[in-house]
Amino acid sequence: MELQDFRKDFLETVLALAAAEGDFEEASFVAEACRRLVEAEELADFEPCHFQGTGSRSRKMRIDGFGFDDVDGSVSLVVADYSGSDAAPALTQTDATRSFGLLRTFVEDAVSGRLHQTIEESSPGYGLAIDLHLRQQEITRFRAFLLTDAVLSSRVKDWPEDAMVGRPVEFHIWDVARFHRVFESGVGRDELEVDFTEFVEGGIPCLDASQADGEYDAYLCVIPGGVLSDIYDRYGSRLLEGNVRSFLSTRGKVNKNIRTSILNEPGMFFVYNNGIAATATNATAERVPHGLRLLRATDLQIVNGGQTTVSLAAARRKDRAELAGIFIQMKLSVVTPARAEEVIPRIAYCANSQNKVSDADFFSNHPFHVRIEDISRRIWAPATGGAQHETHWFYERARGQYLNAQVTLTPAEKRRFVHQNPRQQVITKTDLAKYENAWRGLPHTVSLGAQKNFLKFAEWVGKRWTQSPTDFNEEFFKNAVARAIIFRHTERLVSRQPWYQGGYRANIVAYTVARLVSLIETWAPGRALDLRAIWARQDVTPALDAQLAVVAGAVFDVIVAPQHGFQNVTEWCKKEICWQRVCESDVRLVEELIGELAGQDEVRAVRREARARQRVDSGIEAQTEVVNLGAEYWSTLDAWARQRNLLSGRDESLVGVAARMPASIPTDRQSAALLEIRDRMETEGFQGG
C-alpha cells in the first residue's frame, strides 16, 4: 500500500472512530495511533489524558496520553500534532521542538508538585500529575512520543537522548510514514536493532548451533551480567516478547531467589540460573581468530528469562550490585520476518513450558480466536436505518487484518468490502476483552489497561474453552456484538452529559456497563437484558439509553470522589473497592426497561440450542480436517508413534481407521479424538507426512 493511500485509510479510520464514539477527531487520532503503538509493542499500555494549560514561568504545557510500564519502570508520554488535512503537511524541527517542550513543562511542573496544586481535581491531568509527583523515585526513564499525521521533514536531525527532572528521556517521533513502515513490515513492529559491539568490544562470543538445511539460525552465547543489564537499561521492556511482558507485569517483576544469587553468590549465578532464550529476525556474526562473535541482532526479543533480565537491572539500580563475575547463557533463535509472527509465539510457549505460564498467556493463536474470526466473516448483521444491505462485524484476530484484507483489491472491490465491513464495525481482540470483562462485572480489571485486561480475559476463555468449547458459538458472537453496541453507545452518551468534563470516560463507561448488569440481577432476578433484540435492532432502545444515562451519572459521582487514601481517580478505578462502592450506589431500574427484559429460561434455551448447533459444526469441521490430512498422513503418524510406543490401544484403533480411508471414514467424534492425538504427537516431535 502506498503512503498516500495508507494515510487516507488511517484518517478514515480516525473519522469513523470519532463518529462512533462521539469524540473529537484529534482525540480519536491519538487513540488509534496509540492502539497501533501498543500492538507494535512500542507502548506497554496507554491511558488517554488530554490536558492543556499554562505552567510555571508562563510556559505552555500539553499532554495527550501516558503509560506506566510496570516491568522496566519507564513512563511513556504522548503529545499529538494533528492536522486532518487531505494532503500530508511537513513536520519541521521547530514543530517537534515545540511539541516536546509542551511535554517537558508538564513533567517538570508535575514532578515538582506545583501542577496538581493549581488545577482542578476533575481535570484529566490531575491524576497523572499526582502520580508523577508521588512515584518520581520509581521512574527509571521517560519516553516521549510525538504522534502526527504529517510527514517528518528530511531536514529534521536525530533527536539525541536527554535528561528530564534527573531521569533519562528518549524522544520518538511517529509520523505517518513511520506508521506506514511498521504496517508494511513483516513483523508489524518498528525494527529494534541491538548492536552488541556498543556494549562488548568486538561483540559477544558465541557458537553456531544452526543446522545446514534448517529454516532458522541459532547461536549459543554467554553474556556478562553487566552487559545484559546495560542492554535492558537502554531498551527497557521493548526487549521482552509481548506475552512475557504481560506475564511479568501481572506476577511480580523481581524474583527473590534470583536477587539472592546476584547479591550473595554471584560466582555461582551461571550454575544456578537457566539463562535466557531470545529470538531475532536477523543477526550478524563474524568469525575472528578466537572464534565466532555475535555483532548485531534485529528485532531482538527475550522470550524466556525475563525475570532474570529484570532482576539483574533492578539489583544494580536498587541494591548497587556490581554484577562482576555474573554470566548468563543465551540461546538466540533467528527466524525470517515472514515466519516471525507464526514461529516466535511458539518458541516463547515452548521455552516457558517448564514455568507457571498457562496456555492463556500465549493466547494469540488460541482456537477461540479462529472460531470467532470465522463466525464474524460468515454472519451478516441485520440492515438498519433504511439500508438495503447487510453488513459484517469484522473480528480482527491478528494485527492489521482489516487493512491487509484490502491491499490487493481493486478500487471497486475495496468500496464493496468497506460497504460490507464498515470501519466502525471492526472489533479487535483487546476491544472484545474490554466489552466482555465489563459485562462480567470486572470494570476495575478493564481499568488496568488493554494488555492486563486482555490477559485476564484470556485466562477466563482458556478455562472455559477447556471445559466447554461449544459455549463459543454463533449466539455468543451475536451477544458479544450486542455488548459492543451497548459499550460504544455508552461512550457516545457519556460525552454528551452535562456533568462530563473530558476525563475518565473509559473508566466511566466500563463501570456503567458493569453496573447495568448488576442492577438487572438485583432488581429483576430471573430476567436479563434482551441481547438478541439489540442484535436485531443493531442499536439500543430508548429505554436502555435512558437507563445508561442514569447509571453513568451515578458512576461518575463515585469514581471522581475516591475513598480516603486514593488521590488519583485512575488508580482508584483499578481497585475492586471502587467497584464495591459503585455497586452500593442508589440506582433503580427504569420502568420501561423492565418491560423489555427477557426471561432467563428463554435465554438458557437459546444457549442450549446454540451449543448443540456448535457441536454439530465442530464435528463436521473435525471430520473435514481429518479427511483432508489424508490416509498417508495418518499411516505415517501411526508408524512414527508405534516406534516410540506413544499410542494406547484405543488411539491405535482410531489412527488405524483414519489410515484406511476412504475404506473407512472416522465419525465426527472419532475425528475430534484424532485431532487431539495429532496435536499430542506433534508436541512429542512428529513433523507430519
HUKA-V83922 format. One record per residue. N is the residue number from 1. RES is the residue in one small letter. SS is DSSP state (@ for helix, = for strand, . for the rest). PHI is phi in radians with two decimals (NA if undefined). D_LAST is the distance of its C-alpha to the last C-alpha in whole Angstrom. Layout:
N_RES_SS_PHI_D_LAST / N_RES_SS_PHI_D_LAST
This chain:
1_m_._NA_38 / 2_e_._-1.22_41 / 3_l_@_-0.99_43 / 4_q_@_-1.09_46 / 5_d_@_-1.16_43 / 6_f_@_-1.09_42 / 7_r_@_-1.11_45 / 8_k_@_-1.06_46 / 9_d_@_-1.16_43 / 10_f_@_-1.03_44 / 11_l_@_-1.21_48 / 12_e_@_-1.14_47 / 13_t_@_-1.10_45 / 14_v_@_-1.08_48 / 15_l_@_-1.10_50 / 16_a_@_-1.12_48 / 17_l_@_-1.15_47 / 18_a_@_-1.09_51 / 19_a_@_-1.18_52 / 20_a_@_-1.19_50 / 21_e_@_-1.80_51 / 22_g_._1.11_55 / 23_d_._-1.99_55 / 24_f_._-1.25_56 / 25_e_@_-1.00_54 / 26_e_@_-1.11_54 / 27_a_@_-1.13_53 / 28_s_@_-1.21_50 / 29_f_@_-1.09_49 / 30_v_@_-1.07_49 / 31_a_@_-1.08_47 / 32_e_@_-1.20_44 / 33_a_@_-1.10_44 / 34_c_@_-1.25_44 / 35_r_@_-1.04_41 / 36_r_@_-1.20_39 / 37_l_@_-1.20_41 / 38_v_@_-1.15_39 / 39_e_@_-1.10_36 / 40_a_._-1.41_36 / 41_e_._1.13_37 / 42_e_._-1.46_40 / 43_l_._-1.94_42 / 44_a_._-1.24_41 / 45_d_._-2.89_43 / 46_f_._-2.59_46 / 47_e_=_-2.16_49 / 48_p_=_-1.15_51 / 49_c_=_-2.76_55 / 50_h_=_-1.53_57 / 51_f_=_-2.51_60 / 52_q_=_-2.31_63 / 53_g_=_-3.02_66 / 54_t_=_-2.10_69 / 55_g_._-1.82_69 / 56_s_@_-1.08_71 / 57_r_@_0.97_73 / 58_s_@_1.01_73 / 59_r_._-1.47_69 / 60_k_=_-1.34_67 / 61_m_=_-2.40_64 / 62_r_=_-2.81_60 / 63_i_=_-2.61_57 / 64_d_=_-2.04_54 / 65_g_=_3.05_52 / 66_f_=_-2.74_51 / 67_g_=_-2.77_48 / 68_f_=_-1.65_48 / 69_d_._-1.69_45 / 70_d_._-1.19_46 / 71_v_._-1.46_43 / 72_d_._-1.87_45 / 73_g_._1.34_49 / 74_s_=_-1.53_49 / 75_v_=_-2.17_50 / 76_s_=_-1.66_49 / 77_l_=_-2.18_52 / 78_v_=_-2.08_51 / 79_v_=_-2.36_54 / 80_a_=_-2.00_54 / 81_d_=_-2.30_55 / 82_y_._-2.05_54 / 83_s_._-1.93_56 / 84_g_._1.26_54 / 85_s_._-1.29_56 / 86_d_._-1.09_54 / 87_a_._-1.78_54 / 88_a_._-1.27_53 / 89_p_._-1.29_56 / 90_a_=_-1.65_55 / 91_l_=_-1.73_55 / 92_t_._-1.65_58 / 93_q_@_-1.06_59 / 94_t_@_-1.12_62 / 95_d_@_-1.05_60 / 96_a_@_-1.16_57 / 97_t_@_-1.05_60 / 98_r_@_-1.10_62 / 99_s_@_-1.14_59 / 100_f_@_-1.15_58 / 101_g_@_-1.13_61 / 102_l_@_-1.08_61 / 103_l_@_-1.14_59 / 104_r_@_-1.04_60 / 105_t_@_-1.07_64 / 106_f_@_-1.03_62 / 107_v_@_-1.13_60 / 108_e_@_-1.08_63 / 109_d_@_-1.26_66 / 110_a_@_-1.23_63 / 111_v_@_-1.11_63 / 112_s_@_-1.18_66 / 113_g_._1.64_67 / 114_r_._-1.24_69 / 115_l_._-1.18_67 / 116_h_._-1.20_66 / 117_q_._-1.48_70 / 118_t_._-2.01_71 / 119_i_._-2.00_68 / 120_e_._-1.14_68 / 121_e_._-1.10_66 / 122_s_._-1.40_64 / 123_s_._-1.19_63 / 124_p_@_-1.02_59 / 125_g_@_-1.44_60 / 126_y_@_-1.12_62 / 127_g_@_-1.08_59 / 128_l_@_-1.15_57 / 129_a_@_-1.04_61 / 130_i_@_-1.11_61 / 131_d_@_-1.00_58 / 132_l_@_-1.10_58 / 133_h_@_-1.20_62 / 134_l_@_-1.34_61 / 135_r_._-1.80_57 / 136_q_._-1.05_59 / 137_q_._-1.25_58 / 138_e_._-1.49_55 / 139_i_._-1.31_54 / 140_t_._-1.61_52 / 141_r_=_-2.87_52 / 142_f_=_-1.88_52 / 143_r_=_-2.19_50 / 144_a_=_-1.65_52 / 145_f_=_-2.02_50 / 146_l_=_-1.84_51 / 147_l_=_-1.86_50 / 148_t_=_-2.63_51 / 149_d_._-1.61_50 / 150_a_._-1.48_52 / 151_v_=_-1.94_51 / 152_l_=_-1.09_52 / 153_s_._-1.09_54 / 154_s_._-1.15_53 / 155_r_._-1.45_56 / 156_v_._-1.21_55 / 157_k_._-1.48_55 / 158_d_._-1.06_53 / 159_w_._-1.82_54 / 160_p_._-1.20_54 / 161_e_._-1.10_54 / 162_d_=_-2.30_57 / 163_a_=_-2.27_58 / 164_m_=_-2.51_59 / 165_v_._0.77_62 / 166_g_._1.38_61 / 167_r_=_-2.12_57 / 168_p_=_-1.08_55 / 169_v_=_-2.34_54 / 170_e_=_-1.95_51 / 171_f_=_-1.97_51 / 172_h_=_-2.25_48 / 173_i_=_-1.77_49 / 174_w_=_-1.92_47 / 175_d_._-1.55_48 / 176_v_@_-1.14_46 / 177_a_@_-1.19_44 / 178_r_@_-1.24_43 / 179_f_@_-1.04_41 / 180_h_@_-1.14_40 / 181_r_@_-1.07_38 / 182_v_@_-1.15_37 / 183_f_@_-1.05_35 / 184_e_@_-1.36_34 / 185_s_._-1.22_32 / 186_g_._-1.21_29 / 187_v_._-1.78_29 / 188_g_._1.24_32 / 189_r_._-2.56_35 / 190_d_._-1.23_37 / 191_e_._-1.10_36 / 192_l_._-1.88_37 / 193_e_=_-1.86_38 / 194_v_=_-1.78_39 / 195_d_=_-1.71_41 / 196_f_@_-1.16_41 / 197_t_@_-1.19_44 / 198_e_@_-1.29_46 / 199_f_._-1.92_46 / 200_v_._-2.33_45 / 201_e_._-1.05_47 / 202_g_._1.47_45 / 203_g_._1.64_42 / 204_i_=_-1.71_40 / 205_p_=_-1.02_39 / 206_c_=_-2.67_35 / 207_l_=_-2.04_32 / 208_d_=_-1.39_29 / 209_a_._-2.00_26 / 210_s_._-1.44_24 / 211_q_._-1.68_21 / 212_a_._-1.01_22 / 213_d_._-1.83_18 / 214_g_._-1.37_18 / 215_e_._-1.64_18 / 216_y_._-2.59_21 / 217_d_=_-1.87_24 / 218_a_=_-2.52_26 / 219_y_=_-2.37_29 / 220_l_=_-1.92_31 / 221_c_=_-2.30_35 / 222_v_=_-2.20_38 / 223_i_=_-1.93_40 / 224_p_=_-1.05_43 / 225_g_@_-1.02_44 / 226_g_@_-1.14_47 / 227_v_@_-1.22_45 / 228_l_@_-1.08_42 / 229_s_@_-1.13_45 / 230_d_@_-1.06_46 / 231_i_@_-1.11_43 / 232_y_@_-1.17_43 / 233_d_@_-1.07_46 / 234_r_@_-1.27_46 / 235_y_@_-1.87_43 / 236_g_@_1.10_43 / 237_s_@_-1.28_40 / 238_r_@_-1.06_39 / 239_l_@_-1.28_37 / 240_l_=_-1.58_35 / 241_e_._-0.95_32 / 242_g_@_-0.88_33 / 243_n_@_-1.19_32 / 244_v_@_-1.15_33 / 245_r_@_-1.07_36 / 246_s_@_-1.08_37 / 247_f_@_-1.05_36 / 248_l_@_-1.19_39 / 249_s_@_-1.20_41 / 250_t_@_-1.81_41 / 251_r_@_-2.18_41 / 252_g_._1.61_43 / 253_k_._-1.70_43 / 254_v_._-2.06_45 / 255_n_._-1.47_43 / 256_k_@_-1.11_47 / 257_n_@_-1.15_45 / 258_i_@_-1.11_44 / 259_r_@_-1.07_47 / 260_t_@_-1.07_49 / 261_s_@_-1.10_47 / 262_i_@_-1.06_48 / 263_l_@_-1.43_52 / 264_n_@_-1.84_52 / 265_e_._-2.38_50 / 266_p_@_-1.03_49 / 267_g_@_-1.20_48 / 268_m_@_-1.75_46 / 269_f_@_-1.03_44 / 270_f_@_-1.06_41 / 271_v_@_-1.26_40 / 272_y_@_-1.37_41 / 273_n_._-1.66_38 / 274_n_._-1.40_35 / 275_g_._1.46_35 / 276_i_=_-2.21_33 / 277_a_=_-2.01_30 / 278_a_=_-2.37_30 / 279_t_=_-2.24_28 / 280_a_=_-2.69_29 / 281_t_._-1.68_28 / 282_n_=_-2.84_30 / 283_a_=_-2.60_32 / 284_t_=_-2.08_34 / 285_a_=_-2.18_35 / 286_e_=_-2.33_38 / 287_r_=_-1.54_38 / 288_v_=_-2.10_42 / 289_p_._-0.93_44 / 290_h_._-1.71_43 / 291_g_=_2.20_39 / 292_l_=_-1.68_37 / 293_r_=_-2.19_38 / 294_l_=_-1.51_36 / 295_l_=_-1.69_39 / 296_r_=_-2.54_37 / 297_a_=_-2.48_34 / 298_t_=_-1.72_34 / 299_d_._0.97_33 / 300_l_._-1.15_33 / 301_q_=_-2.39_32 / 302_i_=_-1.49_33 / 303_v_=_-1.78_30 / 304_n_=_-2.67_31 / 305_g_._1.78_34 / 306_g_@_-1.09_36 / 307_q_@_-1.15_39 / 308_t_@_-1.06_40 / 309_t_@_-1.10_40 / 310_v_@_-1.13_42 / 311_s_@_-1.16_44 / 312_l_@_-1.09_45 / 313_a_@_-1.11_47 / 314_a_@_-1.18_48 / 315_a_@_-1.14_50 / 316_r_@_-1.25_51 / 317_r_@_-1.33_53 / 318_k_@_-1.63_54 / 319_d_._-1.76_55 / 320_r_._0.98_56 / 321_a_._-1.21_53 / 322_e_._-1.35_53 / 323_l_._1.18_49 / 324_a_._-1.18_51 / 325_g_._1.46_49 / 326_i_._-1.66_46 / 327_f_=_-2.29_42 / 328_i_=_-2.26_39 / 329_q_=_-1.42_35 / 330_m_=_-2.34_33 / 331_k_=_-1.79_29 / 332_l_=_-1.93_29 / 333_s_=_-1.84_25 / 334_v_=_-1.90_26 / 335_v_._-2.09_23 / 336_t_._-1.21_24 / 337_p_@_-0.97_26 / 338_a_@_-1.11_24 / 339_r_@_-1.84_21 / 340_a_@_-1.03_24 / 341_e_@_-1.06_24 / 342_e_@_-1.48_21 / 343_v_@_-1.49_20 / 344_i_@_-1.08_24 / 345_p_@_-1.03_24 / 346_r_@_-1.21_21 / 347_i_@_-1.06_22 / 348_a_@_-1.05_26 / 349_y_@_-1.10_24 / 350_c_@_-1.15_23 / 351_a_@_-1.14_26 / 352_n_._-1.76_28 / 353_s_._-1.15_26 / 354_q_._-1.56_29 / 355_n_._-1.80_32 / 356_k_._-1.44_33 / 357_v_._-2.10_31 / 358_s_._-1.46_30 / 359_d_@_-0.97_27 / 360_a_@_-1.12_29 / 361_d_@_-1.18_31 / 362_f_@_-2.04_27 / 363_f_@_-1.44_28 / 364_s_@_-1.07_27 / 365_n_@_-1.93_23 / 366_h_._-1.15_24 / 367_p_@_-1.07_23 / 368_f_@_-0.95_27 / 369_h_@_-1.03_27 / 370_v_@_-1.08_24 / 371_r_@_-1.17_26 / 372_i_@_-1.13_30 / 373_e_@_-1.06_29 / 374_d_@_-1.07_27 / 375_i_@_-1.09_31 / 376_s_@_-1.12_33 / 377_r_@_-1.43_31 / 378_r_@_-1.62_32 / 379_i_._-1.44_35 / 380_w_._-1.69_38 / 381_a_=_-1.44_41 / 382_p_._-1.02_45 / 383_a_._-1.19_47 / 384_t_._-2.33_50 / 385_g_._1.04_53 / 386_g_._1.44_54 / 387_a_._-1.17_51 / 388_q_._-1.79_49 / 389_h_._-2.41_46 / 390_e_._-1.59_43 / 391_t_=_-2.36_41 / 392_h_._-1.82_38 / 393_w_._-1.67_38 / 394_f_=_-1.50_35 / 395_y_=_-1.54_33 / 396_e_=_-1.61_32 / 397_r_._-1.22_29 / 398_a_._-2.16_29 / 399_r_._-0.97_31 / 400_g_._1.34_33 / 401_q_@_-1.04_31 / 402_y_@_-1.10_34 / 403_l_@_-1.26_35 / 404_n_@_-1.08_32 / 405_a_._-1.14_32 / 406_q_._-1.82_35 / 407_v_._-1.01_34 / 408_t_._-1.64_33 / 409_l_._-1.44_36 / 410_t_._-1.28_39 / 411_p_@_-0.94_42 / 412_a_@_-1.17_42 / 413_e_@_-1.15_39 / 414_k_@_-1.16_39 / 415_r_@_-1.06_43 / 416_r_@_-1.15_41 / 417_f_@_-1.07_38 / 418_v_@_-1.14_41 / 419_h_@_-1.08_43 / 420_q_@_-1.49_40 / 421_n_._-2.27_39 / 422_p_._-1.04_42 / 423_r_@_-1.00_42 / 424_q_@_-1.26_44 / 425_q_@_-1.95_41 / 426_v_=_-1.56_39 / 427_i_=_-2.12_38 / 428_t_=_-1.48_36 / 429_k_@_-1.18_34 / 430_t_@_-1.31_37 / 431_d_@_-1.06_39 / 432_l_@_-1.03_38 / 433_a_@_-1.06_38 / 434_k_@_-1.14_42 / 435_y_@_-1.11_43 / 436_e_@_-1.22_41 / 437_n_@_-1.19_42 / 438_a_@_-1.09_46 / 439_w_@_-1.12_45 / 440_r_._-1.43_44 / 441_g_._1.42_48 / 442_l_._-2.18_46 / 443_p_@_-1.15_48 / 444_h_@_-1.20_49 / 445_t_@_-1.27_45 / 446_v_@_-0.99_45 / 447_s_._-1.24_48 / 448_l_._-1.23_46 / 449_g_._2.00_44 / 450_a_@_-1.02_41 / 451_q_@_-1.25_39 / 452_k_@_-1.15_40 / 453_n_@_-1.12_40 / 454_f_@_-1.10_37 / 455_l_@_-1.09_36 / 456_k_@_-1.12_38 / 457_f_@_-1.10_36 / 458_a_@_-1.07_33 / 459_e_@_-1.08_34 / 460_w_@_-1.13_35 / 461_v_@_-1.10_32 / 462_g_@_-1.01_30 / 463_k_@_-1.20_32 / 464_r_@_-1.16_33 / 465_w_@_-1.10_29 / 466_t_@_-1.09_28 / 467_q_@_-1.35_31 / 468_s_@_-2.74_31 / 469_p_@_-1.08_29 / 470_t_@_-1.26_30 / 471_d_@_-1.10_33 / 472_f_._-1.69_32 / 473_n_._-2.43_32 / 474_e_@_-1.08_34 / 475_e_@_-1.17_38 / 476_f_@_-1.04_37 / 477_f_@_-1.10_36 / 478_k_@_-1.08_39 / 479_n_@_-1.15_41 / 480_a_@_-1.11_40 / 481_v_@_-1.14_41 / 482_a_@_-1.05_44 / 483_r_@_-1.16_44 / 484_a_@_-1.11_44 / 485_i_@_-1.06_46 / 486_i_@_-1.11_49 / 487_f_@_-1.08_48 / 488_r_@_-1.21_48 / 489_h_@_-1.10_51 / 490_t_@_-1.13_53 / 491_e_@_-1.04_52 / 492_r_@_-1.19_54 / 493_l_@_-1.09_57 / 494_v_@_-1.07_57 / 495_s_@_-1.08_58 / 496_r_@_-1.62_61 / 497_q_._-1.32_63 / 498_p_._-1.10_66 / 499_w_._-1.45_65 / 500_y_._-1.32_62 / 501_q_._-2.01_63 / 502_g_._1.71_60 / 503_g_._-2.24_58 / 504_y_._1.14_56 / 505_r_@_-1.09_54 / 506_a_@_-1.02_51 / 507_n_@_-1.20_52 / 508_i_@_-1.04_55 / 509_v_@_-1.15_52 / 510_a_@_-1.04_50 / 511_y_@_-1.21_52 / 512_t_@_-1.15_54 / 513_v_@_-1.11_51 / 514_a_@_-1.11_50 / 515_r_@_-1.19_54 / 516_l_@_-1.00_54 / 517_v_@_-1.12_51 / 518_s_@_-1.15_53 / 519_l_@_-1.13_56 / 520_i_@_-1.14_55 / 521_e_@_-1.09_54 / 522_t_@_-1.38_58 / 523_w_@_-1.70_60 / 524_a_._-2.41_58 / 525_p_._-1.02_56 / 526_g_._1.50_54 / 527_r_=_-2.08_54 / 528_a_=_-2.63_51 / 529_l_._-1.07_51 / 530_d_._-1.44_50 / 531_l_@_-1.19_47 / 532_r_@_-1.11_46 / 533_a_@_-1.20_49 / 534_i_@_-1.17_48 / 535_w_@_-1.05_45 / 536_a_@_-1.15_47 / 537_r_@_-1.46_50 / 538_q_._1.00_48 / 539_d_._-2.98_51 / 540_v_._-1.49_53 / 541_t_._-1.50_56 / 542_p_@_-0.99_59 / 543_a_@_-1.15_60 / 544_l_@_-1.19_57 / 545_d_@_-1.05_58 / 546_a_@_-1.11_61 / 547_q_@_-1.13_59 / 548_l_@_-1.09_57 / 549_a_@_-1.11_60 / 550_v_@_-1.11_62 / 551_v_@_-1.13_59 / 552_a_@_-1.05_58 / 553_g_@_-1.08_62 / 554_a_@_-1.17_62 / 555_v_@_-1.09_59 / 556_f_@_-0.98_61 / 557_d_@_-1.05_64 / 558_v_@_-1.36_62 / 559_i_@_-1.33_59 / 560_v_._-1.54_62 / 561_a_._-2.20_64 / 562_p_._-1.03_62 / 563_q_._-1.08_63 / 564_h_._-0.95_65 / 565_g_._1.86_63 / 566_f_._-2.06_61 / 567_q_._-1.68_62 / 568_n_._-1.82_59 / 569_v_@_-1.05_58 / 570_t_@_-1.05_55 / 571_e_@_-1.21_54 / 572_w_@_-1.02_56 / 573_c_@_-1.20_54 / 574_k_._-1.49_51 / 575_k_._-1.76_53 / 576_e_@_-1.12_52 / 577_i_@_-1.09_56 / 578_c_@_-1.12_56 / 579_w_@_-1.09_54 / 580_q_@_-1.09_57 / 581_r_@_-1.15_60 / 582_v_@_-1.10_58 / 583_c_@_-1.16_58 / 584_e_._-1.47_61 / 585_s_._-1.16_63 / 586_d_._-1.48_65 / 587_v_._-2.32_63 / 588_r_._-2.09_63 / 589_l_._-1.31_61 / 590_v_._-1.24_63 / 591_e_@_-0.95_64 / 592_e_@_-1.08_63 / 593_l_@_-1.23_59 / 594_i_@_-0.98_60 / 595_g_._-1.19_60 / 596_e_._-1.64_57 / 597_l_._-1.24_55 / 598_a_=_-1.65_52 / 599_g_=_-1.35_52 / 600_q_@_-1.11_50 / 601_d_@_-1.08_49 / 602_e_@_-1.13_48 / 603_v_@_-1.09_46 / 604_r_@_-1.13_44 / 605_a_@_-1.11_44 / 606_v_@_-1.09_42 / 607_r_@_-1.11_40 / 608_r_@_-1.06_39 / 609_e_@_-1.08_39 / 610_a_@_-1.16_36 / 611_r_@_-1.11_34 / 612_a_@_-1.09_34 / 613_r_@_-1.09_33 / 614_q_@_-1.17_30 / 615_r_@_-1.06_29 / 616_v_@_-1.12_29 / 617_d_@_-1.07_27 / 618_s_@_-1.13_24 / 619_g_@_-1.11_24 / 620_i_@_-1.11_23 / 621_e_@_-1.11_21 / 622_a_@_-1.12_19 / 623_q_@_-1.11_18 / 624_t_@_-1.09_18 / 625_e_@_-1.15_15 / 626_v_@_-1.08_13 / 627_v_@_-1.13_14 / 628_n_@_-1.15_13 / 629_l_@_-1.12_9 / 630_g_._1.59_9 / 631_a_@_-1.08_10 / 632_e_@_-1.09_7 / 633_y_@_-1.04_5 / 634_w_@_-1.19_8 / 635_s_@_-1.15_8 / 636_t_@_-1.13_6 / 637_l_@_-1.07_7 / 638_d_@_-1.03_10 / 639_a_@_-1.13_11 / 640_w_@_-1.10_10 / 641_a_@_-1.22_12 / 642_r_@_-1.10_15 / 643_q_@_-1.03_15 / 644_r_._-1.82_16 / 645_n_._0.96_18 / 646_l_._-1.80_17 / 647_l_._-1.89_17 / 648_s_._-1.39_21 / 649_g_@_-1.06_22 / 650_r_@_-1.12_22 / 651_d_@_-1.12_18 / 652_e_@_-1.04_17 / 653_s_@_-1.12_19 / 654_l_@_-1.10_17 / 655_v_@_-1.10_14 / 656_g_@_-1.10_15 / 657_v_@_-1.07_17 / 658_a_@_-1.16_14 / 659_a_@_-1.23_12 / 660_r_._-1.68_15 / 661_m_._-1.04_15 / 662_p_._-1.57_17 / 663_a_._-1.07_20 / 664_s_._-2.34_20 / 665_i_._-1.96_19 / 666_p_._-1.07_19 / 667_t_._-1.26_22 / 668_d_@_-1.10_22 / 669_r_@_-1.19_23 / 670_q_@_-1.09_20 / 671_s_@_-1.14_18 / 672_a_@_-1.07_19 / 673_a_@_-1.16_19 / 674_l_@_-1.11_15 / 675_l_@_-1.18_15 / 676_e_@_-1.16_17 / 677_i_@_-1.09_15 / 678_r_@_-0.98_12 / 679_d_@_-1.10_14 / 680_r_@_-1.15_15 / 681_m_@_-1.21_12 / 682_e_@_-1.16_12 / 683_t_@_-1.12_15 / 684_e_@_-1.36_15 / 685_g_._2.14_12 / 686_f_._-1.20_9 / 687_q_._-1.79_7 / 688_g_._1.66_4 / 689_g_._-1.55_0
